């Protein structure tokens, strides 16, 4: 199972939000490029980067910073937030981004998603952010009437190979992931599932590993020191 340290960028800074609430923000650094390099130096094999401004506005505000990370960091990165056109996908991939993550646009514009998957294959992933089992959009500001499980079936038919699944109520709360939901989803699909939200302890990581997930994103716990990336990678959690 791959561990993805998360770098959430807002106003050019590395931040974390609580349950996606833009009013509950904590700044962890003014230079996301330096933080990306720090995670690479600690042994990370893949980074998960989100343009929070882009997720909210639909415009890739922090694209220059993210491109710089892709070009100057030795490990692959996946990027989400505001990716709502084929041109943005092309720009990111040309800059060295390994995988782009489509969120809101995957719900609202299936034609766009189909074209993206057709053109870029497994370099396109889809972010499913759920609140009580229903998909949220626009940087988690709105909850749709689409059930996450129904969306995943559609994504499978379109040819999506990877999804990032976030339980919003768990995100940033340091209270553990929604294991039951993750197990249900992973067993119901052939798509690679990356868990996101609430990963807090080494036991959380071990339990996610036991579910045979493709990956897990860790954010606040790494930044607050609750978890050590080096310890996880060097330990017996069988990750990386």
C-alpha positions in Angstrom: 0.0 0.0 0.0 1.4 3.4 -1.0 1.4 6.2 1.6 0.8 9.6 0.1 1.8 12.6 2.3 -0.7 15.3 1.5 0.2 18.9 0.6 -2.8 21.1 0.5 -2.1 24.5 -1.0 -4.1 27.7 -0.4 -2.9 31.2 -1.2 0.5 29.7 -2.0 0.9 28.2 1.5 0.8 24.6 2.8 -2.4 24.3 5.0 -4.8 21.8 6.5 -8.5 22.3 6.8 -10.9 20.6 9.3 -13.7 18.7 7.4 -13.0 20.8 4.4 -14.0 24.0 6.2 -12.2 26.9 4.6 -12.8 28.9 7.9 -10.9 26.2 9.9 -7.4 26.5 8.4 -4.0 25.9 9.9 -0.9 27.0 8.0 2.0 24.6 8.2 4.4 26.3 5.9 4.9 29.2 3.5 6.8 27.1 0.9 5.1 24.0 -0.5 8.1 23.2 -2.6 10.3 22.9 0.4 7.7 20.7 2.2 7.5 18.4 -0.9 11.2 18.0 -0.8 11.1 17.2 2.9 8.6 14.4 2.3 10.7 13.0 -0.5 13.8 13.1 1.7 11.9 11.2 4.4 11.2 8.3 2.0 7.8 9.1 0.5 7.3 7.4 -2.8 4.4 9.5 -4.0 2.9 12.9 -3.1 -0.8 13.9 -3.0 -1.2 17.7 -3.8 -4.4 19.6 -3.7 -5.0 23.1 -5.0 -7.7 24.2 -2.5 -8.2 27.6 -4.2 -8.8 25.6 -7.5 -11.2 23.2 -5.8 -13.3 26.1 -4.6 -13.2 28.4 -7.6 -12.6 26.0 -10.5 -9.5 27.8 -11.6 -6.0 26.3 -11.0 -4.7 29.2 -9.0 -1.7 27.5 -7.6 -0.7 25.8 -10.8 2.8 27.5 -11.0 3.7 26.3 -7.5 2.5 22.7 -8.3 4.4 22.6 -11.6 7.5 23.7 -9.8 7.1 20.8 -7.3 6.6 18.3 -10.2 9.8 19.6 -11.9 12.0 19.8 -8.8 10.9 16.8 -6.8 12.3 13.3 -7.6 9.2 11.3 -6.8 5.8 11.2 -8.6 3.0 13.5 -7.6 -0.7 13.4 -8.1 -2.7 16.6 -8.2 -6.3 17.6 -7.7 -8.3 20.8 -7.3 -9.9 22.8 -10.1 -9.0 20.4 -12.9 -12.0 21.0 -15.1 -10.5 21.1 -18.7 -8.4 18.9 -20.9 -5.9 21.8 -21.3 -5.2 21.9 -17.6 -4.7 18.2 -17.6 -2.3 18.5 -20.5 -0.4 21.3 -18.8 0.1 19.4 -15.6 1.2 16.2 -17.3 3.5 18.1 -19.6 5.1 19.7 -16.5 5.8 16.2 -15.0 2.8 15.5 -12.9 2.2 11.8 -12.9 -1.6 11.7 -12.3 -4.3 14.3 -12.2 -7.4 13.9 -10.1 -10.8 15.1 -11.3 -13.4 15.9 -8.7 -16.4 18.2 -9.3 -16.2 17.9 -13.1 -16.5 14.1 -12.8 -19.9 14.6 -11.3 -21.2 17.4 -13.5 -19.6 16.6 -16.9 -19.4 12.9 -17.8 -18.4 13.8 -21.3 -15.4 15.6 -20.1 -14.4 12.7 -17.9 -14.8 10.2 -20.7 -12.6 12.4 -23.0 -10.0 12.7 -20.3 -9.9 9.0 -19.7 -9.8 8.3 -23.4 -6.9 10.7 -23.9 -4.9 10.2 -20.8 -5.8 6.7 -19.5 -4.6 5.8 -16.1 -3.0 9.3 -15.6 -6.5 10.4 -14.7 -8.0 9.6 -11.3 -11.3 10.7 -9.8 -11.8 12.1 -6.3 -14.9 11.0 -4.5 -15.6 13.1 -1.5 -18.6 11.8 0.4 -20.8 13.2 3.2 -23.1 10.5 4.6 -22.5 8.4 1.5 -23.4 11.2 -0.9 -20.9 12.9 -3.2 -19.9 16.5 -2.3 -18.6 19.0 -4.9 -17.0 22.5 -5.3 -14.4 22.0 -2.6 -16.9 20.2 -0.4 -19.2 23.2 -0.3 -22.2 21.4 -1.8 -23.6 17.9 -1.3 -25.1 16.3 -4.4 -27.9 13.7 -4.7 -25.5 11.2 -6.2 -24.6 8.2 -4.0 -20.9 7.4 -3.9 -21.5 3.7 -4.7 -23.5 4.5 -7.8 -20.9 6.9 -9.0 -18.1 4.3 -8.7 -20.1 1.9 -10.9 -20.3 4.6 -13.6 -16.6 5.4 -13.2 -15.7 1.7 -13.7 -17.7 1.6 -16.9 -16.0 4.8 -18.2 -12.6 3.1 -17.6 -11.3 5.0 -14.5 -8.5 3.1 -12.9 -8.0 5.0 -9.6 -10.2 6.8 -7.1 -9.4 8.8 -4.0 -12.2 8.3 -1.5 -12.6 10.8 1.3 -15.2 10.7 4.1 -15.5 14.4 4.8 -16.6 13.9 8.4 -13.4 12.1 9.1 -11.1 14.6 7.4 -8.8 16.5 9.7 -10.4 15.2 12.8 -7.7 12.7 13.8 -10.3 10.1 14.7 -9.6 7.3 12.2 -10.9 6.6 8.7 -14.3 5.2 7.8 -13.1 1.6 7.5 -16.5 0.1 6.9 -17.3 2.3 4.0 -13.8 1.8 2.5 -14.1 -1.9 2.8 -17.5 -1.9 1.1 -16.2 0.3 -1.7 -13.0 -1.6 -2.3 -14.8 -5.0 -2.4 -17.4 -3.6 -4.8 -15.0 -2.4 -7.5 -11.9 -3.3 -9.5 -10.8 0.3 -9.4 -7.7 1.1 -7.2 -8.9 2.8 -4.1 -6.9 5.4 -2.2 -8.2 6.2 1.3 -8.3 9.7 2.5 -9.5 11.3 5.7 -8.8 10.6 9.4 -5.7 8.5 9.2 -4.2 9.1 12.6 -2.4 6.1 14.1 -0.1 3.3 13.0 -3.0 0.9 13.7 -5.1 2.9 11.2 -2.5 2.4 8.6 -2.2 -1.4 9.4 -6.0 -1.8 9.2 -6.1 0.0 5.8 -3.3 -2.2 4.6 -5.4 -5.3 5.7 -8.2 -4.1 3.5 -6.0 -4.4 0.4 -6.3 -0.8 -0.5 -4.0 0.6 -3.2 -3.0 3.6 -1.1 -3.7 5.9 1.8 -3.3 9.7 2.1 -2.0 11.1 5.4 -2.2 14.8 6.2 -2.8 16.4 9.5 -1.3 13.4 11.5 2.0 13.8 9.7 2.1 17.6 10.2 1.1 17.5 13.8 3.6 14.7 14.5 1.0 12.1 15.5 2.5 9.9 12.9 6.1 9.6 11.6 6.5 8.8 7.9 9.9 7.3 8.5 8.6 5.0 11.2 5.7 3.8 9.1 8.0 3.1 6.1 10.7 1.4 8.3 8.3 -0.5 10.5 6.3 -3.7 10.0 3.2 -2.1 8.4 4.1 -3.5 5.0 3.6 -0.2 3.2 5.5 1.6 0.5 
